[in-house]
């Protein structure tokens, strides 16, 4: 398989797994917020940024493992794709607009993807 096809395939699978991780984490936080009432509604945006960054970390990790190299680049691309998917989903509601938090979310998701990509390339070596 050519390098471009391998990159596209790994980014696609990593992005989907990262978005799936985001959905699962969002469901967990929704249950926590509804049952305990400890987390205020003002924190929701910031929690969702953290959830998106954690999802991108998982997505970057998966894509770097599948690509078997170039973790920084693959993770950044995966984070960028995830940010675009999340932003399109948010803007499709019609009531949301691009704000300063959108830039913060972009930075968090891309940095999360980069961190996941770097961790996905590094391997533990047995003694």
Secondary structure in CASP SS format (residue, H / E / C, confidence):
PFRMAT SS
TARGET T0000
AUTHOR 0000-0000-0000
METHOD secondary structure of the structure
MODEL  1
X C 1.00
X C 1.00
X H 1.00
X H 1.00
X H 1.00
X H 1.00
X H 1.00
X H 1.00
X H 1.00
X H 1.00
X H 1.00
X H 1.00
X H 1.00
X H 1.00
X H 1.00
X H 1.00
X H 1.00
X H 1.00
X H 1.00
X H 1.00
X H 1.00
X H 1.00
X H 1.00
X H 1.00
X H 1.00
X H 1.00
X H 1.00
X H 1.00
X H 1.00
X H 1.00
X H 1.00
X H 1.00
X H 1.00
X H 1.00
X H 1.00
X H 1.00
X C 1.00
X C 1.00
X C 1.00
X C 1.00
X H 1.00
X H 1.00
X H 1.00
X H 1.00
X H 1.00
X H 1.00
X H 1.00
X H 1.00
X H 1.00
X H 1.00
X H 1.00
X H 1.00
X H 1.00
X H 1.00
X H 1.00
X H 1.00
X H 1.00
X H 1.00
X H 1.00
X H 1.00
X H 1.00
X H 1.00
X H 1.00
X H 1.00
X H 1.00
X H 1.00
X H 1.00
X C 1.00
X C 1.00
X C 1.00
X H 1.00
X H 1.00
X H 1.00
X H 1.00
X H 1.00
X H 1.00
X H 1.00
X H 1.00
X H 1.00
X H 1.00
X H 1.00
X H 1.00
X H 1.00
X H 1.00
X H 1.00
X H 1.00
X H 1.00
X H 1.00
X H 1.00
X H 1.00
X H 1.00
X C 1.00
X C 1.00
X C 1.00
X C 1.00
X C 1.00
X C 1.00
X C 1.00
X C 1.00
X H 1.00
X H 1.00
X H 1.00
X H 1.00
X H 1.00
X H 1.00
X H 1.00
X H 1.00
X H 1.00
X H 1.00
X H 1.00
X H 1.00
X H 1.00
X H 1.00
X H 1.00
X H 1.00
X H 1.00
X H 1.00
X H 1.00
X H 1.00
X H 1.00
X H 1.00
X C 1.00
X C 1.00
X C 1.00
X C 1.00
X C 1.00
X C 1.00
END
